[in-house]
Amino acid sequence: MSKRSNDVEDAPTKRPKVEKNSSYTLYVKNINDKLKPHQLEQQLYYLFSVYGDVVAINCPPKMRGQAFISFSDLNDTIVARNKLQNRVIFGKKLIIEFAKNNSKKIEDSF
């Protein structure tokens, strides 16, 4: 009897589908604006770093309840968006989109 396990190749791992308008930076809105900026950045880091290497978090003071999170890898950005879209955090449902422009830190690294 032959062993079939030697004949079967390892299945390739599934990679997230790269969307046409993908960006290394996510635009997150509908964030609870009662959090202090430092606390917000820290919580966003803990939340998003599970999905990849977060290189920058920007919470502009004039844009309360909104933030930009930049990843070092495009696939990590896509996975984070897909996993966290509509997740309720601090009593509000997150709305996550790809940013129109990448973070300056991302632009400088290319």
C-alpha positions in Angstrom: 0.0 0.0 0.0 1.2 3.4 -0.8 0.9 6.4 1.5 -1.2 9.1 0.0 0.2 11.8 2.3 3.4 11.9 0.2 1.4 12.6 -2.9 -0.6 15.5 -1.6 1.0 18.9 -1.7 0.5 21.4 1.0 -2.4 23.7 0.1 -1.4 27.3 -0.4 -2.4 29.6 2.4 -5.3 32.0 1.5 -4.3 35.6 1.2 -6.8 38.3 1.5 -8.2 39.6 -1.8 -6.5 42.9 -2.6 -9.1 45.5 -3.4 -8.6 48.1 -6.1 -8.6 51.1 -3.7 -6.5 49.5 -1.0 -4.1 51.6 1.1 -1.6 50.9 3.8 -3.6 53.3 6.0 -7.0 52.8 7.4 -9.4 55.7 8.1 -11.5 54.8 11.2 -14.5 56.9 12.2 -17.3 56.7 14.7 -14.9 56.3 17.6 -16.1 57.2 21.0 -14.8 60.8 21.4 -15.0 60.8 25.2 -11.5 59.1 25.3 -8.4 61.3 25.9 -6.1 61.4 22.9 -3.3 59.4 24.5 -5.7 56.8 25.8 -7.4 56.5 22.4 -4.0 56.0 20.6 -3.1 53.3 23.1 -6.4 51.5 22.8 -6.3 51.7 18.9 -2.8 50.2 19.0 -3.9 47.3 21.1 -6.9 46.7 18.9 -5.2 46.9 15.5 -1.7 45.5 16.3 -3.3 42.0 16.6 -3.5 42.0 12.8 -0.1 43.3 11.9 2.7 45.7 12.4 1.2 49.1 13.1 3.7 51.8 12.1 1.6 55.0 12.9 -1.6 56.1 14.6 -2.8 59.6 14.0 -5.7 61.0 15.9 -6.0 64.6 14.7 -7.4 66.9 17.4 -9.7 68.7 15.0 -11.2 65.3 13.9 -12.7 64.0 17.1 -13.9 60.4 16.8 -11.7 59.7 13.9 -8.2 58.2 13.4 -5.7 57.0 10.8 -3.9 53.7 11.4 -1.0 52.7 9.1 0.4 49.2 8.7 3.7 48.1 7.2 2.0 45.4 5.1 -1.0 45.8 2.8 -2.4 42.4 3.5 -2.4 43.2 7.3 -4.3 46.3 6.5 -6.9 44.4 4.6 -7.3 41.7 7.3 -7.6 44.3 10.0 -10.3 46.2 8.1 -12.3 43.0 7.4 -12.1 41.7 11.0 -12.8 45.0 12.8 -15.4 46.5 10.4 -18.6 47.3 12.4 -17.1 46.0 15.7 -18.5 47.8 18.7 -15.7 49.4 20.7 -16.4 51.7 23.7 -20.1 51.6 22.9 -19.9 52.6 19.2 -19.7 50.7 16.0 -16.5 51.3 14.1 -16.6 52.3 10.5 -13.4 51.6 8.7 -12.4 52.6 5.2 -9.1 52.7 3.2 -7.6 56.1 3.5 -7.4 58.1 0.3 -3.7 58.8 1.0 -1.0 56.8 2.8 0.6 58.1 5.9 3.7 60.2 5.5 5.6 57.4 7.4 4.5 54.9 4.8 5.4 57.2 1.9 8.9 57.8 3.3 9.6 54.1 3.6 9.2 53.4 -0.2 
